[in-house]
């Protein structure tokens, strides 16, 4: 199954990269306590949460004025070495370090049409269809769902039933009540989803479609607004999800994410259960139902292409 070409949208402004850089540094500094970095903590005399700018600048080996300019969003001419020092001082994760670099030193891309549609290679679609017992899908920019197999439809719902613009993980998680019921740890799923979207925004802050998505979710979801304001970032990699399916009940599934070598903006995501487990048996049952597993009253489905 494939996502049809993007529906044309009105062009809009992207995210403010300087504001993003400023808020990201401020929130990373605020989460650190002096004791975390070996400094004396005189909490009663501190008027701001976390480290002061002066303390962070000292730890990073830069002047206070230099760091202040950077935290105000002025990353012009900052060196990779200085960013590395600041990342170490802030105790950034690898994903956060990469996000800082994306914001402070954005790559210059050739101008591309705003409505350029991501294409899934035919061979990759065939691979999805061949993964008969494994829920799998391809996700692209802005968490758009580009293609999926029968098992993904059986587990998550048949995305072919949705309008093309709603085939987006962020919209599903925050705006579709069925996904609150599906994920037993919905709050964790929601936080991860926002962190993935933040990472995407750091790579492409000038993407008007992403900006429109963030704006829509901010208006419609209080939880999204709160999580977006935290400026947490994370790369989707691997982990475990606990779900409650309307047909087979609770499942514990491991997921793996594989970035495509020829297109880093697309990733293949697969789910599997521990061999011999109740979840593995549940997946086998779902495989027999196919895409209609989330609509049991309609009967078993036939494979889709």
N, C-alpha and C positions, 0 to 999 in steps of 0.2 A: 504494500500500500504506500502511496506517495502523496505528499502535500502538493496541491495544485499551486500554480504560480501565485506569488504574493498579490493580493488585491491592492491596487494603487491607493496610496494615501497622500494626504496633503503634506508637503515637506514642512518640517519644523526645526526648531533649534535643538542642538544636542545638549548634553550636560555641560555645565560650567567646569572645565578642567581645573582652573585655579581654585575654585571653591571646593572641589572634590579633594584636591591635594591638601588644602588648608584644614578641612575638617578631618581628613584621614589622619594627618600628623597630630592634630589636637587630641583626637579620641585615643590614639595609641599612647600618647604621653600621659593622658589622664588615667589610664588603667594601671600605670606603674606606680608602685609605692617606693619611697626612698630605700626602705629595707630590701626591696627586690634587687637593687643594684649596688648594695653595699654602702649606702649613705645613711647618716643619722636621721632618725625620724622624730621631728619635734611637732607632732600632730596638732597640738593645741595652738601652735603659732602659724599654721599653714592656712591660707585663705583660699587656696585652689586645690581641687582633687588631683592626686597624682604628682608627678614631678613638675618643678618649675622649669621654664625655658632655660634659665641660667644653668640649672643642674644638667639638663639634657645636653646643652651645648658643651658643657665641660666634659661629659662622658664621651661625646662624639669627637671632641678635639677640634671644635670650630668656635668662632666667635659668636657671642650672643646675638649681635646684629645680623650676622650671616644666617644663623638658624631662624631668627625672627622673620627675615625676609622670605625664607623658604616656607615657613609655616603660614605666612600670609598669602601663599600661593604663587610666589615668584620663583619658579624653578629654572629660570633662564640661566644657562651657562654652568649649572651645577655639574660637578664631575661625578663619574661613576664611583670613584674612591670615597668621596664625601657621602654619597648616598649609602654606600656600604657601611661606613662608620655610623651613620645615623640609624641604619637598620639594626646594627649590632647593639647600639645604645638603647634602642626601643624594644629589643628582644623580639624582633619580627620573625614570623614564620617564613618559610620559603615563598609561600603564596603571597604573603603580605609584602615581602621584599620585592617580588616581581611587580606587584600592584603599585608600589611606591615608584619604581622605575618607570612604569607605564605612564603614571601621572606627571612625574617631574620631567621626563625626557621622552615624550611621545614620538613614535616613529612617524616619519613622513610617508604617507601612502599616496600613490597616484589616485587621482580622482576617479571614482567609479560611480556608475548610476545608483542612485539611492534605492531604487526598486529592484536591484539585481537579485534574482532568485537563486537560492542555493539548490544545486542539483545533486541527487544521489546517484552514484554510478550504477549502471545496470548490474554489474557483477556483485556489487554490495547488496542490492535488492535480492538477487538470487541467493546470496549467502543467508540473508534473513529468512527467506522461505525454507531453506534447507535446515535451519536450526529448529527442527520440529518440536522438540521438547523443552526448549529454552526460550523464555520471554526475552525479546530483544528489540531494540529500536535504535534509530539514528536521530541524534539531537544536533541542532545547529545553533546559529547565532540567536541571542536573546532567549534561549531555552525553547526555541521552536522545535516541534516534533516533525521530522521530515519524512520518516518511513518507519514501518514496524511490521512484525509478523503476527501470525494467528495467536501465538501464545501470549504476546504482549496485549493483544485485544482481549483475550480471555482473562488476563490478570487485572489489567487497568481499566478495561472498558473499550468498546469499539470506537476508536477515534474517528473512524469514517462517518459516524453518525453526527459528528460535530461540524459546525461551520469552520472553514479553513482557518480563520483568524483566532479561533478558540483552541486550536491545537498547539498549545503553548503551556509548558509545565508551570510557569509562574501563575498564569491565569487559572489553571486547573487547581493548584494547591490553595490559592487564596480566595477564589471566587466560586468554586464548584463544591457544594456541600458534600457530595459523594466522596471526595478525597479526604475530607476530615474524618469520615467514617472508615475509609480504607486504611489509613495509617494510624496504628496504635500510638506511635510517638509523633503525632502531627506537629507539635511545637518544634521538635528537632528537625523534622522534614522542612518545615517552613523557614527556620533559621538557616538551614543549609541552602535552600533554594535562593534566598536573598543573598547569601554570601557568594554563590555561583554567579548570580546576576551582577553583583558588584564587581566581581573579577572581570566579567565581560565588559562592563561599563568602563573599567580602567583601560582596557585594550582599545575600545572604540567609543570614546566619550562624545564624538561628533556624530554618532548614529542617531538620526531623528526618530526612527522607529523604536529604538530602545528607550529614548527619552519619553516618547509617547506612552510606552508600556509602563514605565515607572510612574508617570503622571496619573495614568488610569488606575493603577493599583493603589497609589497613595490616596486617591480620592475615595475609592471603594472599600479599602481595607485598613482599619486601624492597626491591626497586627503588622501589616506590611510597613506602614509608616514608622512604627516603632522600631522594627528590625532594620529598616533602611537607614534610619538615623544613627544606628550603632556603627556603621562603616566597617563591619566585619567582612573579610574576604576569604574565599576558600576555593580550591580547585576540586572539581569532581573527580574522584579516583576510584576508591573501593570502600566497601563497608557492609553493614548488615541492616536490613529493614524488616520490621515486624508489621504485618498487615492483617486485616480482618476482611476476608472476602465474603460477599453475600451468599455464595453457594457452598464453599468448602471450609469456611471458618478461618481460624488463625493460621498464618504461615510465617515462618522465619526464613528469609532468603538473603543470600549474599549477592552483592552486585559488583561488577567490574566495569571500568570505563577504558575504552581504547581510542585514543586520538588517532585520526587518520593521518598517515605519513604524507599524503599528497594534499591534504586540506585540514590544517589544524583547527579550523572553525567548525568541523564536524567530528562527532564522536559516536562510536558504537557502544551501547550500554547493554549488558546482559545480566540476567538474574538466574541463580541456581540454588538448589536446596542440598543439604547434606544427604549423601546417599543413604538410603534405608530409613530416613526420618519420616515423620508424619507429613512434613511439608513436601517431601519428594512425592509421596503418595497423592497429596492434594494437587500437585502440578500434573501428575498423570491423569487425574480425574478432569482437570481443566482442559487438558489436551483433547480429551474425548468430546468435550462440549464446543471447543473453539471460541470464536468471537462472541457467541451468544451466552457464554458462561455467566456474564453479568446481567443477562436478561433471560433467566431460566424458563420463563413461561413461553418463550418462542420456539424452544426445541433446539437440537444441536445444529451447528452451522457446517457448511462446507468450506474448504480452504479458499482464502481470498488471494488474489494476485494483484 
